Amino acid sequence: MAQLNLCVGDTEGNVAKIMAAIDRAKSDFTADIVLFPELTLTGYPPEDLLLRPGYLRNVAVALRQLATTVSGIDVVVGHPEQTNTGLYNSASYIREGKVIATYQKQCLPNYGVFDEVRYFLAGDATPLVEIKGVKVALSICEDLWHTEPMEKAVQSGAQLMLNLNASPYQVGKQIEREKTIQLRAKEVMPIVYVNLVGGQDELVFDGGSFVVDGTGRVMQRAASFVEGLYFAEFDVNSGVKPLPASCVEIGSEEKNIYNAIVLGLRDYVQKTGFSGVIIGLSGGVDSALTLALAVDALGQDQVEAVMMPFRYTSEISVLDARQEAENLGIKYSEISIETLYDTFMLSLADEFAGRTDDTTEENLQARIRGVLLMAMANKKNKLVLPTGNKSEMAVGYATLYGDMVGGFAPIKDVMKTMVYRLCRYRNNLSPVIPERVLTRPPSAELAPDQIDTDSLPPYDQLDMIVKLFIEEDADLDTIVAAGFAPDVVIKIINMMTRNEYKRRQAAPGVRITRRAFGRDRRYPITSKVNWKE
């Protein structure tokens, strides 16, 4: 089971990884078959690269060249297949220099983050390949979330199912996968499920490849968030039974979320070619978590932070920011924005004359900080990491072109309550976030004595309302029935709706929930909706 971290569009690099895995499968494991993830040659999802004929021709050439090099082991790889009738998401079975069978994905996902109907046609054939007397069927990802492909394989006489996957992580997804595949396996056929691993833009593929026997028992599970080869053995003399092997634990929710963000951040920075990242430290919990994630993803040498204090910044915040940087051993600097702010206000004096102070002055502070961060990043070929969380992004508690500036937002899909849980998890590994950061009331520190609850309900309430409305599509009455005051719910829903324009301009970030603010949530910016409906 070749659980590989591939890069979309890097056909040459992906083929090199495939060849290295084939060599290891032969030399280190003496395997009969090596099974790769979905769309191995292109990476997943290739999106509109699939609309470019030249790209598809290059992939087809790579498949032919790969096939000619295979000897001494059977290989199953995923790839787009251009035919006279259209494009298919396919898997080819290669033996001794030739493609001896090709399977075309039958069930195309077209929901959430998936839009395969945009690119592919659905196949309907179930070719079988025989090895050592065992009839082997192929399937691709979504196929096994439906009954028909498995039923066809059983009717064709298949004894073993090999399933290629590019299944992205979300909270609880591994358990959901295994339960679904266990149901299919109970149709009296073992299944080998090989999943992609690695970050691709907003998506993180968590691996966790596994094997189930014909009764639905999980016989083997690979590590999550780790690239590697895993050896699965079958007894072909007594009904093609998988032999027990290592079952890595699935892990706690906090551990998996933390590892998903680390992997997604690392791959985004490395695959896009930045030399490191810069973070604006505020002394608050969100930037503290983002800093820890960045160091764990990239190492101390690729991370630097800057604290930009102003007259409303508390001494505690400055001290805590310094402590966080010292604990993690990263480059740290402090740049006051007092003079810059005064200069801006002087320039705007005529425009602001006769008008009282409001959020404009608060936003100006954030935007000055954003300019400084982007200037430093441009000069050093580094990526700015915004530190906003999902709770804030939902209600627009962020400044466009201010604290929202940056290229990749690691905790964009993390609710505020989960931010605290992740900080506790990270501190249990080693104490890097000062305890005071986790216990004092959160504040943007853009006005005197400001705290978040001046504008928002407590985060335990806010997070549940956001979850119900965004992730579960609950209406007003349903949310109120869950125990929330109608006026609070109406206020929060209106804030969420009104700030769609901000989210549309926000940096991408790691997706960890069933619906993030990104490719799987497409709401109009301009709309008038009665949210009671």
C-alpha positions, 0 to 999 in steps of 0.5 A, a space after each residue: 500500500 503506497 500511501 504517498 504525498 503527491 503534488 498536483 501537476 508535478 507529473 515528473 515528480 509524481 512518477 519519480 515517487 511512484 518508481 521509488 515506491 515500486 523499487 522499495 515494494 520489490 526489494 524491501 517487501 517482496 510484494 506481488 502488487 503495489 497499489 497507489 492512490 487515486 489520480 496518482 500521476 496528476 495528484 488530487 484534485 487537478 481541477 481545471 488542469 484537466 481542461 488542458 489537452 496538452 497536460 492530458 497528453 503529457 500525463 498519457 505519455 508518462 503512463 506509457 513510459 511508466 508501464 514500460 519500466 514495470 517488471 517483477 511486480 504488478 502496479 496499480 496507478 490512478 490517472 485521467 484517461 482521455 478516450 474518444 467518448 470523453 475523460 475518465 477518472 481511471 486506474 490502470 493495472 500494469 504487469 510486465 511492461 503492459 497495461 493489462 486492464 483499466 478501470 473507470 470510476 463509476 460513481 463521481 462525487 459532486 458535493 462538498 469539495 468534490 466536483 468531478 462531474 465537471 471533468 469526468 464521465 462515469 464508467 460502468 465496466 468491472 474488469 478483473 485481473 488474476 494473480 496467483 489464482 485470485 481474481 482482483 477487482 479495482 474501484 476508486 474512492 467514491 465507488 465504495 460509498 455506493 452499493 452498485 460497484 461492489 455488487 458488480 464485482 461480486 457478480 463478476 467473481 472477484 475475490 479481492 477489491 483494491 480501492 484507490 482513494 483521495 479522501 480528504 480529512 475532516 473531523 471523524 472521517 477515518 471512523 466514517 470511512 472504515 464503517 462504510 468500507 466494513 459494510 461493503 466488505 461484508 458482501 464477502 470480499 476483503 478490501 484494500 483501501 489506499 489513501 493519499 496523504 499530504 496537503 493540497 491548497 485547502 485540503 489535507 489528505 490524511 492517509 490512514 490506509 487500511 485493510 478489512 477482511 470479508 467479515 468487515 474486520 479491520 485487519 490493518 491500519 496505516 499511520 495518519 498524516 505520514 507518507 509511507 509503504 505498508 505491507 499487507 499479506 493475504 492467505 490465498 489458500 483459504 479464501 483470500 484472507 488478510 493476515 493480521 498486521 499493525 493497526 495504528 490507533 486513530 488518535 484523539 480529535 485534538 491530535 488529528 486536527 493539530 497534525 492535519 494543520 501541521 501537514 497542510 501548512 507544511 505542504 502549502 509552504 513547501 509546494 509553493 516555494 516560499 522560504 518561510 513564514 512571518 506571523 504577527 504576534 499579538 500576545 493572544 491565543 490565536 497567534 500563539 497557536 498559529 506560531 506553534 503550528 508553524 514551528 512544528 510544521 516548518 522548523 524554527 529557522 523558517 519562522 519569524 514573528 513580529 509584535 507591533 504594539 500600540 497605545 492600547 496594547 497591554 504590557 501583558 500582551 507584549 511580555 507573552 508574545 516575547 515568551 512565546 517566541 523565546 519558548 519556540 526559539 524563533 526570530 522575533 522583533 517589535 515594531 511600534 505602530 504609534 508614529 505610523 498611526 499618527 501620520 495616517 491620522 494627520 493625513 486624514 484629519 480633513 476627511 475625518 473632521 467633524 466625525 466621531 471615532 468608531 471602528 475606522 480608527 480600530 481598523 486603521 491599526 490593523 491595516 498598518 500592521 498588515 502593511 508592515 507584515 506584507 512588506 517584510 514578507 515581500 522582502 524576504 520571500 516569506 508567506 504571511 500567516 493570518 491568525 484568524 479562527 473560524 468563529 471570527 471569520 464567521 461573524 466578520 470579527 476581522 479587518 479586511 486588508 488588516 489582520 486578514 492579510 496573508 497567503 495561508 490561514 492555518 486555523 481558518 476552519 478552527 472554532 475559538 473553543 477548539 483553539 483553546 483545546 489545541 493549545 492545551 494539546 500542544 502544551 501537553 507535548 511541551 509547554 510553549 504557550 504561556 498559561 496566562 494566554 489561555 486564561 485571560 479574556 480574549 481581546 483585539 486590543 484596538 480600543 481601551 479595555 476592549 474584550 471580545 464579548 463586548 461585541 460577541 456572545 461567549 464563544 461557547 455559544 457563538 461556536 455552537 450557533 456558527 456550527 449549526 448555521 454553517 455546517 448543519 444548515 440549521 434554520 433560525 427556529 432550529 437554532 433557537 430550539 437548541 437553547 439560544 435566545 432569538 435576538 442573539 441568533 438573529 444578530 449572529 446570523 445577520 453578522 454571518 450573512 453580512 460578512 460574506 464579502 470579507 470571507 470571499 477575499 480571505 486567504 485559503 486555509 486548512 479544511 478540518 470540518 465538514 464545511 469550511 469557508 472555502 471551496 465547499 461553501 458557495 454563498 452569494 455575496 449579494 442576497 436578501 434571505 428570510 433566515 426563518 425559512 
